[in-house]
Amino acid sequence: MKPFPSTVRRLSALLAMALSATPLTSLTLSTPASAATQATYYVAPDGNDANAGTISAPFKTLRHARDVVRTVNDDMTGDINVYLRGGNYPVSSTIDFTSADSGTNGHRVVYAAYQNEKPVLNGGVPVTGWTQHSGNIWKASLDRDDKLRALYVNGKRAQMASKTIDSAGCHGTYTVTAGQAPWAWESGSQCDGAKYSLSDLPAVAANQGDVEIKSATTWTTAIVGVRQITTSSDGANRVALFQQPGAAIAQAPPYGPFKASGSHTFMNAYEFLDQPGEFYFNKTTRTLYYYKSSSENMTTAKVFAPNNVSTLLKIAGTSRTDHARNITFSGLTVEHSDWNLVNVAGSVFRQGTQGNTSSNVYARQNFHAYTYRNVDLPPGIIQIENADGITLRRNTVQHTGADGINMVNDVTDSQLIGNVTNDIAGSAITVGHPQHVYIGDYTSTNKEKYPVNVEGVCKNISITNNYLYDSAVLFEGSSPVSAYFVDSLSVEHNRIEKSPWAGITLGWGWWNFDGSTNSIRPGVPTTTAKNNTIRHNQIVDPMQTLGDSGAIYTLGAQPGTEISDNYIQGVPAGHKYGLHPDEGSAFINYHDNVFDVDKNLRSTIHSGTWGRQHDLSITNTYGTVNKIWDKNVPNSTIQDVRAYADNVWPSQAYGIAVNAGLEDAYKDLVPSSRVALQDYALPASTFTGKGVSSVPVRSIGDGTRTLWLAPSGTTTFAVGPTMTKAAGTATAISVPPTVGDYRLYVVDAQGNASSASKSLVRQLWAYVDDKDSSVTYSTGWSNWNDSRDFKGSERFTNRAGDSVQYSFTGSAIRYLSMKQPNMGKVDVYIDGTLAQAGIDAYAPTVTKQVVLFEKTDLAAGPHTIKVVCTGTKNASASNTVCALDAFASIAFPAKSAFYKVLNKNGGKAIDVSGGSTSAGANVIQWNDTGAQNQLWRWVAVGDGSYEIVNQKSGLLLDVTNGSGADGATIVQQADDNGASQHWTLVADGNGYYKIKNVNSGKLLSVPNSTAGTQLVQTTDTNADGQLWRAVIVD
């Protein structure tokens, strides 16, 4: 039988065994066996930097190992390997890797975890000696001089003590004069503070300068520091005075500013410490307070506080001609970086108009006007610049104060493979810089960050098979992958899970640098961004907090860019999108993406022309709902979303889902506590449509376990009409031959079964065996029993003219036989008409249960299939045998299937006028085009009637105002479960049906054969205009 499109996942048995036995963070991929080795060194937490660096006398620090490598890497004859033994390596300042640390002569310097061990580069310090302070509040001493913004208890981030309060508005004015300081680019006035109710904002006794206030816009958040909390002169309000000039800088931008009014979240005062998981650090007394949960034991808890190191590893040369290169980091855990926000003139704040950018000067114009020179990026715990040939493989990066892995300037030919990021304050991975609009445009006066000999586009970067979990936990407007102006960036086969805003952002510049008349530089378009690829990614639960973006978000022109074969799950309802080609997006090809989203989101595809978008191709998109903001984009092709409201996908969409995300060799990166084996194997729901009898699954790589498809609630497993099985190493599983919904289970060697998969497989085909009484034969057929056949038997003959036939009611039929060396040819007839002649069943080897013939475009109704043995054969065949193993048909109406519905009087299709997606739009007849506004799904109500749902609009066939009158018009409306939206089918013979309205008892009708004629309901007169036939569309 024909399976789905084959999976591309491959995993050798040896690697599968290794993965199954290896802990999450300890697996290190060794250098290729063919790579020569020049030297090997070892580092261990209990080592000594005076040692020789052997396995028995290891160094103590990575920094010293680096220094030793510098003495032997000038003229390398093989790779230099530095193995870090498991344990904790405190990092009190940034460890720099420069051009002096590079691999030479085509060889690499490799810093890797020792086999099956977990070295941790730790920017934090342990906090011990906890004692009870009051109730569930415990305290400990911490040797630190400044504010603390993060704390980690038993591997989980604690939150700064906070309280949400509504502001009563601006208090006071802070005035800036252009040129008064380097940060003062313009003149203006902003709020110097904000007012609050005395009952809402308590007096803060200590360290008022450590308090922060966060405000939010639709798509980002901003934070300002407080310098003092006092009471207004009239005693009516509490007043929070802001740190300046930071708060003025944060308020100045026209988009995404800090707002002195509205809802504010106050953070970092003891007075706010009232919830489990919150902390507060009093820097004056150096006392750390933590509100523990009922399950936590602070006498045994492992607690870490970051220790003022923003970047733990920095891999950077100094210019475009002085690169750090050919260095690999593998199997390391890098954690607990610190960041106390942007600091300008002693004031702290964090405001970014969009993404993970941060303003750093007072500038009131839109940041386009400054070519983004007024913004910069926060530090990464791993920072890479002016480098090439850098590889990060199977590292864990977690618990950061700012961003994760930053590759921001002049990084080329480098790759991130198989890394895990977790609990990242901002973006997990950043590539490129917002100032890379034009490369080499630095002057001594234009305030560009990078000099000409330093600035370079990030190019040929591969981000593959990484698991990015829980990003932007503090700076919600960041995205897990933030790419700015980049060239030939490849983001493929990643699993990106849980983010408050977008999942992947690609591009920058909006339309403002397209060279048009009103752009920043007319006639000089940016050409930096191009040839980027986002493919085969699984993005789970993006857009969980903020809005006005999508799981995948693009900006600006990017010729040669492709975004395809991505599987997006969990975009919630509200002002959120699936795919968002925002301002300036151009020359991008988006295709074959699947969006399993809430039907009440704003748009599945939020395209339009508000920002001069053009030259877009958005095709073959699958989604829960067909919502497109505006398809009329210049020089563009934007197709309707192929909507499946129940998220049970056709084979093409399911094939995209099953091949998205981590490839098999990296599935160990995801803990089973997050994705159970059965849900890994079956990542989406699907149905068996045209050509499908088995479905691909992701291999769990465990030959001791068995995969089963069985009804929900199954506890005893045995192969039969409603159960099929496959090995734990399988990449496909046959679907049970009985119509129904099936879940996937994983059963171990002891018979212990997992719970049912979240996704299902829906069988639409009903099978009948060769021995079924409904199958009739001419004389001359014989029986053959073979366990490989359907139900263990087949019928065969080799005589010309012998035939077998089967009568069924439905819209699709298939004939199953086998292929083998002695097989001849058959002709197939449908309803007495030759459908296909000379079907050849010869093959040099034996394959059972082969679909030799299938037809899925029959009008729903009674049909007869007849198979006739021709007595002829392929020249290579040894005989002229013809055989029947089974027939299978799809009944009408079938769950998940869409149908075009054609009138007997003229053969025209039921059509929503103009392809409208609006409620109340007229339903007409029109020439059969196969367009989505002519496709209808029949959803059983439960009383024998159906809702008839349009694929394009998702709206229901309805009678205007629920009228019972003859001639009442037919429209589409939102589902209100009214009787006027319910219809019954009355078979009229010859494949035609009357479609009767439950409310009125009248029939769906059209008075003539003219295209564009309005559909109405009328009393039954047996007219041709009241007769309809339905044809399944797969």
N, C-alpha and C positions, 0 to 999 in steps of 0.2 A: 504493500500500500504506500501511497505517496505521502511523505512527511511534510512538515513545514519547511521553509527555507532552512538549510542546515546551519547549526550553530558554528561560530568561528572559534569557540573556546576549545583549547587543547591542553592537556596536562599529562605528562608522562607518569607512569605508575610509580617510578622511583621518586619523583618530585612530590606526587600526591602523598606518598607515605611519609616523606619528610615533613611536609606541611602539617599533616594531621597530628604529628607528634611534637610539634614545636610551639612554644608559647608565643603570644602575640608580638611582644617587643624584642624577642631574642634572636629571631632569624636573621642571619647575615648571608647575603649572596656573596660567595667568594669570587675573587678575580678569576678570569678565564684560565683554564688549565694551560693554554698556550702562552700566557704571559710569563716572560722570564722574571725572576725575582733577584734584585740586587742586594736588598738588605731587609731584615725583619727586626722590629723592636716591639717591646711589650711595656705596657703601663698598667699599674694596679694601685688602688687606693692605699694599700699598705706598703707600697714600694718606696724607693728613695731615689731622688734625682741624682745622687752620687753613684748610683748603680750603673751597670753596663747596659741595661735595657734588654736583658735576656729574659726568657720565660721564668727562670729561677731567680733572677735578680732584676726585677722590672723597675722602670722609672716610676715616679709618683704622680707627675702631672703631665697633662697633654701639652702644656706650654713648653716644658723642657724637651719633650719628645720632638716637638716641632723644631726647636732650636738645634737639636742633634741632626735632624733630617737636613737642615740648611747646610750642614758641613759636608754632605755627601751627594747632593742632588744636582751639582753643576753639570755633570756629563754622565747621565744615567745610562746604565747598561741593562736595566730591568726595573720592574716596579719596586717601590719601597713600601713595605707594609708595616703599619703601626697598629697593633692589636691592643684594645683597651679591655682589661678584665672587668668583670661585673663589680658594681658598687657605686658609691656616691663620690663624685668629684666636685667639690665646691669651686664655684667660679666667682671671684670677687671683683674681677674687671674683665673687659672684653679681651678675648683671645683672638689676635689678628693673624690672618694668613695672607701674605702679600706675594708679590712676584718672586720674592726670594724663596718661597715655599713651593714653587711650581714643580710639576713633573717635567722632565726634559727628554729630548730625543725620542718623542713619541711614547714615553713611559709615564706611569701615573704614580702619584703619592696617594696611598690609601690609608685612611684612618677608619678602622672598623672594630666592631664589637668582637671580642673573642667568642669562639663558637659556643652557642647556647647560653651566653651570659648577657647581662643587661648593665652596661655602663651608663651612668646618669650624670650629665653635665648640669649642675644644679646652681642656679643663680639665687637660690633662697637659703635661708638659715633656719634650723629647727627651733621651734618654740616649745620649751618644756617647763616643768615646775608649775603646772596649773593648780590653782586653788579656788574653792568656791567663794564668790564675792557676795552674791545676793540671789537667792532662788536659783534659776537656771543660768544666771550670768556668772561666768568664771573668768579668772584673770591670771595673767602671767607677765613676767618682765620681758622686755624686748629692748636690746641695745640699739637704738635708732634715734636719729636727731630730727627727722622730718616726717611729714604725713605718710600714712600707710594706706594705699588704695586697694590692696589685695591681700587675701589670706587663704590658705588651703588647709582644710581639715580632712584627714583621711582621703586625700586625693580629690577632694571636691572643693570648688571655689566657694568661699563665704562671701557675703555681700556687705558692703558698707552700710552701717545703720542708716535708715532713711525714713522719710515721711513725705507724702504727697500733699501739697497745699495749693490752694488757688490764690494767685496774686491779686492784690487790689490795685495794681498798676505801678507806674513809674514813680520813683522818688529822686528828686534832684537831677542835676545836669552835669555831665562831664564833657568838656569841650577840647577838641583837638585842633591844632593849627598845623597845617602842612609844613613839613620841614623842621618841626620842633625837636624831632628825634629821628633816627633812621627808620623807625617803624611808622612814622607819621607821613603817609604818602598823600593824604588829602586832608582837608579841613572839614569839621562837622561836629555835631553834638549828639550825645547818646545819654541814656538813663545812667545815673550814677548808682542807682539802687532800685529796690522794689519794696512795696508796702504789703503787709499781711495782717490778718486779724490777730489780735493778741491771744485769742483762744486757740488759734491754729498753730502759730509758730511760737514755741516756748522760748524763754530766755536761755541762751547757751552760755554755760558758766566758764568753759575753758576752751582755749585754742580756736577761737572764732575764725581765725584766718585759715583753718583747715577745712572749713565747711565749703561744700560745693553745691551748686544749683544746676539742675538739668531741665531744659525745655525741649519740646519736640515739635517738628513740623510733620507734614505727611510722609516725607521720605528720609528724614535724617533727624539727628538730635544734636544739641549743643550744650556745653558745660562752661560755667564761669565760676571763678573762685570768689569767696566772700572775704572782705577785710574786717568787717565789724557787724555785729547784730545789736541793734539798739532799739529805742522807742522814740517815736516821733515826738516833736516838741509839744504837740497838743495832747499827747498821751493816748491818742486814739488807735495807733497802729504800731506793730512791730516793724522795724525797718532793717533790711539786709543791704548793707552797702557793699558794692562790688569791688573786687580788685581791679585796679586800672593800671595801664591802659588795656589789659586783656579783655575786660568785659566790653569796652568800646569797640575793640577789634571784632569781637564775636557778634556784636549787634549791627555792625555796619553793612554787611553784604545784603543785597536786595533779596536773595533767596537762601533759605536755610539758616537764617540768623538765630541767635539767642533772642528770645522775646521776653521783655520784662513783664508782660501781662500773661494771663492764662494759667494753665496748670504747671506747677513746678514740683520737681522732686528734690527735696533737700537731703543731702548726704553728709555723713561723717561728723556726727556729734553724739556724745553719750546720751543726750536726752531723746534721741531717736531709737535707741537700742531696745527694741520690744518684740522682736520676732526671732524664732529659731533660725540659725544660719547667718545671723548678722554679727558684725564685729565693729569695734571702735578702738583706735589707738590714741592714747593721750601722750603726746610727745614730750610734754612738760615733765610728767612723772615717769615716762617711759613704761607705761602700763598698758597692756593689751587686754581688752575685754571681749568676751565671746559669749553669745547667747546660744547655749547648746540645745539640741533636740533631746527628746526623752530617750532616744536610742543611743546617744553618744556618751562615751565614758572618757572624760577629759584626762583622767590619770593614765590612760593607755593610748589616747589618740595621737596620731602622727600629724603634727602641725608644722607647716612651713610658712615663713613670711619672706617675700622677695627682698633683696638686699641692694637696691639701688644700682642694678646692672640692667640697662635697657637692651643691650645687644650682647649675647654671650659669645657668638662666633661671628667674626667678620672676615669675609674672603674678598679682598679688594686690592687691586693695583692702584696706581696713582693717575693713570692717563690711558688714552687709547693705544699708546705704544708701550705701556708698562702694565702688563696684565698678570694677575694671578691665574694660573692655568693648570689643567690636567690634575685636579685634586678630587678625590672621592671621599665622601663621608658615608659610612654605612653602619646601620644597626645601633646608632646612638640615640639616647633619649636626652633631649635638651628642654629644660623646663625652668619655670619661676623667674621670668624676667620682670623688670620693674619699669614703670613710666609714670611720672607725675605731671603729665599733660604738657602742652606748649607753655614755655615760660618766656614772656617778653617783659623786660624791665622789672623783674621780680613778681609779676602777676601771672597766675596760671589760668588756662582756659583751653577749650578744644572746640573749635567750630570749623566745619567743612561744608561748603555749599552742597557738595555731593560726594558720595563715596568715602574713601578713607583719607581724603585730602584734609589738610589743616591750614586755616588762614594764619598768617604770622605778621601781618602789617595792617594798619588802619586804611581801608580802601572801600569806598562806598559804591563804586561802579560794579557792574557785573564783571566777574573775574575774567571773562573773555577779553575785556579791554586791556588787561595787563599781560595777555598771552600766558596767563596762569603763573606769572612770576611772583604773585602775592600769596601763593600756596605752596606747601611742601607735603611730604609724606612722613608719617610717624616711623619710628625705628622698628625693625624686625628683630626678633630674638636671634635669627640668622640673617645677616645682611650681606648681600653679594653685589659688588660693583666693579667695573673695569676688570672683567674676568671672562675666561672662555674655557670650555672643556671641563666645567664643574659638574659633578654628579652627586646628588643626594639620593641614596637608595635605602629604603626600609628603615628610616629613622622615625622616631616619635618626637613631635614638637608639641608642647602642651603648656597650659597654665601661663599665659603671657600677659604682660602689662600693656602691650600695644599689639603690633602685628606679629605674624609668624615668620614666614620665609619671604624676604624681600629681594627681588632681582631688579633693581630700579634704574640702573644706568650702565650702558655699554657692556651688557652681559650677552655672550653669544655662544652658540653650539654647546648648550648645557642642558641637563635633564634632571627632573625630579621624578623618581620612579618608586612606587610602592611605599611612600611615606604615610604616616598617620599624623594628622593634626587634631587636637582636642582642646576645647576650652580656650579658644583664642579671643583675646579682647577685641581685636579689630579684624582685618583681613587675614585669612590663613596664608594665602599666596598672593603676592603683588608682583606684577611684571611691568616694567616701563615707568615712565614719569609723566605727569601732566604738562611739564614744560617742554616735552619733546615734540612740540608742534613742528618746529623747523630745527634741524640738526645743524649746529655750528653757527647760530645767530647771536652768540655772546658778544657784547661790547663792554667796555669798561664803565659804561653809564646806564645800560638798559636793565640792570638788576637781574639778569639771567643767572641761574644758579651755577650752571656748569660751563667752565671755559671751553673754548673751541677744541683744545687738545684733550679734553676730558670727556666731553659729551658724546654719547653714542647711543643709537637705537638698540634696544634689546631684540635680538634676532636669532632665529633657529633655536627656540627654547621648546623643550618637550616636557609636558606635565601629564604623566601617564600612570594609571593604576594606583592613584593615591586615594586615601580615605580621609576626607575632610569633614570632621564632625564638630558641631557646636561652635560656630564662628560668630564673631561680632557680638560677644556676650556683654561687652561694656559700651562699645561704640557702634550702635545698632545700624547706622547708615552705611557701614562697610559691608562688603560681600566676601564670601569665602575665596573666590578668585577675582581679583581686581586687576585688569589689564588695561593699560592706557594706550599710548602710541607704540605699537609693536609690529614687528615684521616676522612672518613665518612662525608664529606661535601655534603650537599644537597642544590642545587640551583634550585628551581622549581617555576613555574607559576609567573615569574617576567616579567614585561615589561621594556625593556632596550632600550632607545631611544636616538639617536643622540650622536655619539662619533667619534672623528677623527681617532681612531685606532680600535683595536679589541673590541668586545662586552664583551666577557668573556674569560679570560685567566686562564688556569688550569694546574698547575705543574711547575716544575723548574728542573734544573740540566742537561738538554739536555741528551746526552748519556754519559757524562763525569764521571758519578758516577754509571755506570752499573756494575762495578766490572770486566770489561774485561781487557785484557792485556794492552791496551793503555789508560785505564782510570786513573783517579787521584789516586784511591786506588784499584789496582788490587786485585781481590778476595774478596773485601768488598763492595758489592753493597748497595746503599741506599735502605731502605725498608720503609721509612717514609710515602710516598704518596700511598694511596690505598682506595678502596671502596667509591669512590666519585660518585655523581650523578648530572647530568645537564639535566633536563627534563621539557618539557611543557613551555619553555620560549619563549616569543615573542621579537625578537631583531630587532629593526627598525633603519635603517640608520647608521650602523657602517661603519668604514673605509672611512670616508668622506674626510680625508685630507692626511693621511700617507698611506704607502703601506707595502707589504711583510708580511701580516698577514691576518687572517680571522675573521669572526663574532664570531666563536668559535675556540680557539687556545689552543693546548695542548703541553706539554713538558714532557719528562721523562716517566719512567715506572710507571704505576698506576694500579696494579692488582685489579680486581673487579670493575672497573670504567665503568659507563654507561652514554652515551650522546645520548638522544633520544627524539623524539616527540617535537622538537623545530621548530619554524617558524621564518625564517630569511627573512627580507625584506630590499631592498635598497642598497646592496653592489654595488658601482658604477664600471664603467669601469676602466681598468688600472691594475697595478701590485697589485692586491687585490684578495682575495680568499673568498669562503664561509666557508669551513671547512679546518683547517690547523693543521694536526698532524705533528708537527715539530720534531726536533731532539730528539731521544730517546723515542718518544711516543711508548708505548707498553702495551699490555694487557688491551686495551680499546675497548669497544663495542659501536660503533656509529651506530644507526639505526633509521629509520622512521623520518628523518629530512627533512624539506622543505626549499628550497632556491629560493626565488623570487628575482632575481638579474639581473644586467645588463649583457646581453649576451656577452659583450666584456670585462668582467673581465678575469684575467689570468687563474684561475681555480675555478671550483665549489668545487672540492676536491683536495687540494694540498698535496697529499701524495707522498712518495718516500723513497729512502734509503740513501739520502745524509748524514743523521745523525743517521744511524743505527736503524731506525724504524723497528719494527717487532711485530708480534702477534697482529695485528689489525683486527677488523671486522667492515667493513663499508658497510652496506646493506640497501636496501629499501630506498634509497635517491631519493627525487624528486627535480627537479630544472628546471630553465629556459633553461639551456644548459648543455650538458654532456661534461664537461671538467675536466679530471682527469690527473694530472701531470704524475704520474707513479703508475700503479696498481701492479707492481711486487715487493711487499714487503714481506720479508720472513715470513712464517707461518701465512699468512694473507689471508682474503677474502675481496676483494674490488670489489663491483659490480658497473656496470655502473649506472650513474644517469638516472633516468627515466625522460626524458626531455619533457617539455611542453612549447614550445617557446612563446606562447601567455599568459602564466601564468594563463590559465584556467585549473583548476586542477581536476583530478578524485576524486571520493568520499574519497578514502583512504587518499590522501594528504590534501584535504579540511578538513577532520575530524581532522587531526593533527593541522591545522591552527586554527580551531574554538575552540579547546581545549587548545591552547597555550596562554600564557599571564595571566593576572590577572583573578582570579576566580570572580564569580559574586558578592560576598560580598565585593570585593575591587575595583569594577569598578569605584566607585566614586573618586578614587585617580587621575584619568586622567581628566583634564578639557575638557569640550565639545568643547572649542575653538581649541583643538588639535585633538580630535577624535570625530566626530559627531556621534550621536546615530545610524544613518543608517550604518555608517562604523564600529562602534563597533559591531553591530548585525551581519553584513556580512563582516567578516574580509578578505576574499579572494574570488576569482572567482572560479566557479566550473561548471561542466556539469553533466547531468543526464545519467549516464552510467548504467551498469548492476545492477539491483536490486534497483534502486533509483527512487523514485517518489516524495519525499520531502527532503528538506535539513535542517540540524540543523542550528540554529542561536543562538547567544549569547542573552540571555534574557535581555531586557532593564529594566525589573522589574517595568513597569508602566502600570497598567491595564487600565488607561484612554486613552492610545494611541493604535494605531493599526499598525501592520506591513503589508505592501503590496509589492508583487512582480508585477511589471508592466513594460511596455516598457519605455525606456528612453524618457523623455519629457512629461510624463503623468501628467495631472493636475486635471483630474476628475477621481475618483476611484469608480469602481463598479465590483463586482465579475462576471467573464465571461471567455470566451475562452483564453483571454490574461492577466487576472488578478486573483490573489488569495490573501487572507488575513489571518492574524493570530493575536491573542491577543498580547498586549505589554508584557505580561508575558510568552509568548510561547517560547519554546526551539526548535521548528521546524516549517517550513512553506511548504505547498504543492507548487509544481511548476506548473505554468499555462500549460494546456495540448496542447498548440499550439507551434510548433517548432519556436524557436527564442531566443533572448537574453533579459533578464529581469534584472531590477535594483530594489533595495530595497528602499522603502520609509517609513518614520514614519509619521503618520497622527494623530494629536491630536483630542480631543473631539469636537473642534470647526470646524474641517475639514481642518485645516492648515497643509500643507504637507511640509516635509523637501525636500531638494534637493535630487537628485538621489544618490545612493551609488556609490562609486568609483568602487567597485567590481560588478560582474554580475553573474547571474545564467543562464546557457545555456541549454535550453530544446532540447534534441535530439529526443525524442519520439513524434511521431504524433499519436494522439488518434482519434478513430472513435467510435461513439456511437452505442448502440444496434439497434437504429432506422435508422442508415445510410443505404442508398440504396445499398452500396457495400457489405453489410452483407446479406447472404442468409440463410434461415431456411428451415428445413423440416417442414412438417405439425405438429401441436400439440403444438406450442409455444404460450404463452399468455403474455400480457403486464402487468407490475406493475409499478406504479408511486410512487416514494419516493424521497424526496428532498435530501436525503443523497447519492443517486446514482449519477453517472456521468451523467450530464445533466438531472437529475431528473427521470430517468426511467431505467427499466431492462426488459429482456425477460426471461421466465422460463417455465419449463416443468418437469414432473416427470416420463415420459414414457421411457422405455428402447429403445434405438435405435434412438431416436430423436437427430438431429444434427444441428449444425450451422457452417458455414464456411465463411472465408474471404480471398480474394486474395490480395496480396500486392507486392511491389517491394522494396527490402531492404536487410538488413543483420541481423535484429533482430526482434523478435515478442514477445508480452506478451498478456495474456488472463486475463481479470479482471472479477471477480464475487463478491461474498460476502461469509462470513462465518456466519452461524447461526444454531439453533438447528434442523431445518427440512431439512438440506441439505444432498444430497447423493454424489455419486462419478461420475467422468467423465474420459474418455480417450481422449488424445489429439494426433492428427496426423499432421505431417508436410509433405506436398507433397505426401500424400498417405501412408506414413510410420508411424507406431506407434512411437510416441516420448516419451510419458509417460502414463502409465496406472494407473487407480484407484486413481486419484487425489481426495482426500477427503476434502469436503468443510464444514464438520460438525464443529461446535463450540458451547459451551454452551451459549454464548452471541452473539449478533449481531455486526458484523463489516462489513462496506461497502467498496466498491472499493478496494478489496483485489486482489493482483496479485497471481493467483493460478498456473500460468505456465509462464515461460519465457525462451527464447532461444536466445542467442546472438552470436552464432558461425556459423550462416548460411553464405553460400557463397552469396555475394551481387548479387541480381537479383530477378526474379519473383518467388513467393512462395505462397502456400495456406495452411492455418491452418484450421483444422476441429476439433470441439469439439463434442464428442458423449456422450450422457447420458447413463450410464450403467444400470440404474434401481436398483443399489445396494447401500448399505449404511453402515455406521458405526453402530455398535450395539446400540450406545447411541442416534443415530439420530431418529427423529420422522417421517421422510419421506425420499423420494429419490429425492428431488427437485434438478434440475440442472438449472443454470442461467447464462446469459450473461449480463454484464454491459457495457463492452467496449473491443475493441482490441487496441493495440498500436504497432507501428513499427518504426524502425530507417531506414531512407533512406540511399542510398549510392551515393556519399561519404558524411559523416557527419562531421561537424566542430568538431574539438578537438579529434576526434577518430583516432586511429591508426589501420592499417590493415596489415595482412600478405597477400602477393600477390603470388598465386600459379599457375604454368604453367599447362596447360591441358596435355601436353606430359610428363608425369612422376610425376606430382604433387609436384615438388620442388619449393622452395620459392626464390623470388628475395632477394639477399643477397649482402652486401658490403664485398668484399673479405677480409678475415682476421679480420673482425670487425674493419677495419681502420676508423679513424676519419679524415684522411687527404684528402684534395682536390685532385682530380685526381685519387683516388683509383678506381679500377675496380669494376664493378657491375656484379655479376655472379648469377647462380642458385645453391642452396645448399639444402641439406635435411632440412626439416622444424624443427627448434629447438625452435622457439618462442623467440630467442634472439633479442635484440634491434636493431642489425644491419639488421634484417629482417622485421622490423616494419616501416610502411610508413604512413605519414599523407598527405591528399590531400587538398591543399590550393587553393581555387578558385581565379583565376586571375581577373575575371570580364567579360571575353569575352566568357565564356563557356569552357575555358580550365583550367588546374590545374597545379600547381607546386606539385611535389611528393617529400616529404621531409623525410629523414631518421631520426628516433628517436635518434639513438646513436650519429650520427655525426652532425645532424642539417643541412646537405648539401643536395643538390637537384639532382635528377636524370637528367642526361644531356648526350648529344651526344658529343663525343670527338671533340673538336675544332669547334663545331657547324656544323659538316659535313652534307651534304645532300646525301652522297653516300650510296649505299647498302653495308651492312657489316660493317659500321662504328660502333666502339665499344661504349658501354655505361659506363659512369663513374659517380662519384658524384662530384659536384662542388659547390662553394659558389654562392649564389644568385646574378645574374647579370641582372635579368629580361629579359634575352635573349629568343628568340623564341625557341631555341633548348632545353630550360628548361621547356617549356610549352607542355602539353599533353592533348589530348581529349579522351573521352571514347566513344566507339562504341559498343553497346550491340549486342551480337551475338547469344543470346538464351541460354537457359539451365544454366543461371547464369554466362556465360563467356563473357568477354569483349575483344575487341581489344583496345590497347593503342597506339594512333597515335601521332607522334611528329608534333607539329605545324610548325616548321621550314622546315622539309623535307617532311612531309606527309607520312612518312614511319612508320612501326609498330615496337613496341618493340617485340623482337623475340629471341628465343634460338633454335639452330639447332638440339639439341638432348636432351636426358633425363639424361645425365651424370652429376653428382654433380661436381661443379667447372667450368662448361662451361661458357664462357664469353657471356654476353648478347650483342646483336647487334641490329641495325635497318635494316629492310628489306622491300622490296615491298610487298604489301598485296597479299598473295597466298592462303589464307584461311587454312593455315597449323595449326595443333594443337600447334605447337611451337609458334604461334602468338596469342594464346588465353589464357586468364588469368582470374582467379576468385579471388575475394578479400574477406577476412574473418576478421570481426572486432575483435580486441583484447582489452579487458577492463582491 
